[in-house]
Structure formats: structure tokens, C-alpha cells
Amino acid sequence: MMRSIVLVAMLFAAAASASEMRYPAAGAPAVIVKVPDGWTAKEAEGKFLAASADGTTTLTIAIVPYTGTLDALATETLAASGIAVAPTLDDRHGVSFFDLNREGYWWPLEGAGPGGKMVAFADLMLADGKALTGLMISPDRDGPGFHAGLHMLDGLKPAP
């Protein structure tokens, strides 16, 4: 009986910790990402990669060395990701990442992704010449995957 209780407690602890992930796993600066139930997430190729349960919405977060402007970073990152639409100042919105105590930008780009999918891109400068980028591709801006991805970006917290 005691083994069953210990096993159940361990399973609950694992499930609770699975909803948050530190990216990058080691080093600084780093963030804590809350991963929604049903999503998969991993660190690969130096990036945080997440996908909705049905695979239709993806989110990529990267922390990269950067000293240029956030507008230039957006253009470079989107182009490197194969997004053909260049972001414009008209598309740009200021955003506060309150828990990170940083200001940044986000660009909602309708139909800019593969197959006409919705693209949302965010970037902000971190300390020590590093920047954080977030690129989400989703079928549309109304579905649960899009909103869950936005909450992942909005809920970023600094890692200890």
C-alpha cells in the first residue's frame, strides 16, 4: 500500500513539473516556459520547440546573441525561417513581458506562413547582448492552438 502511495505521489509530481520547462536547460539568460496540457516541447538545435497536440500550431523560441535593432532581428529571423513576408512598422505592436521586465514587439502576420497559415512573431532584448525571439505558426488566429501559443509567450518568466 505504501509503495502505491509513493508511486502515485511521484506521478503527480512529474505531471506538475512537466508543465514548465527551462530554456535553455543550462546557462543564462534563460526563461521558464509554461507548456499547455497536450503540447509536446523539447530543446533541440539550440531552440525551444513546442507543438500542439494535433501538430497544427508550432512555437519556436530562441535566445540568440544580438546587438542590432528589434526590427532588424524580426526581418532576419523571419527570413531565416522561410517566412516570405517581411514585417513592417505598421504590423508591429509594442508588448510588455512583465515577468521578464522587458519591452519588445510582436507582429501578427495573417497568411504569411506555409499554406497561408497565421504567423505571430515576438522579440525582445535581454541582458548581455542577447535577444529572445518567438515564432508561432498556426492555422488561424481563432483556434485554441493560437491562443495557447500566445499564452506561452506571454507567460515567460526569468529562470533562476
C-alpha positions, 0 to 999 in steps of 0.5 A: 500500500505504501509503495502505491502511495509513493508511486502515485505521489511521484506521478503527480509530481512529474505531471506538475513539473512537466508543465514548465520547462527551462530554456535553455536547460543550462546557462543564462539568460534563460526563461521558464516556459509554461507548456499547455496540457497536450503540447509536446516541447523539447530543446533541440538545435539550440531552440525551444520547440513546442507543438500542439497536440494535433501538430497544427500550431508550432512555437519556436523560441530562441535566445540568440546573441544580438546587438542590432535593432528589434526590427532588424532581428524580426526581418532576419529571423523571419527570413531565416525561417522561410517566412516570405513576408517581411514585417513592417512598422505598421504590423508591429505592436509594442508588448510588455513581458512583465515577468521578464521586465522587458519591452519588445514587439510582436507582429501578427502576420495573417497568411504569411506562413506555409499554406497561408497559415497565421504567423505571430512573431515576438522579440525582445532584448535581454541582458548581455547582448542577447535577444529572445525571439518567438515564432508561432505558426498556426492555422488561424488566429481563432483556434485554441492552438493560437491562443495557447501559443500566445499564452506561452509567450506571454507567460515567460518568466526569468529562470533562476 
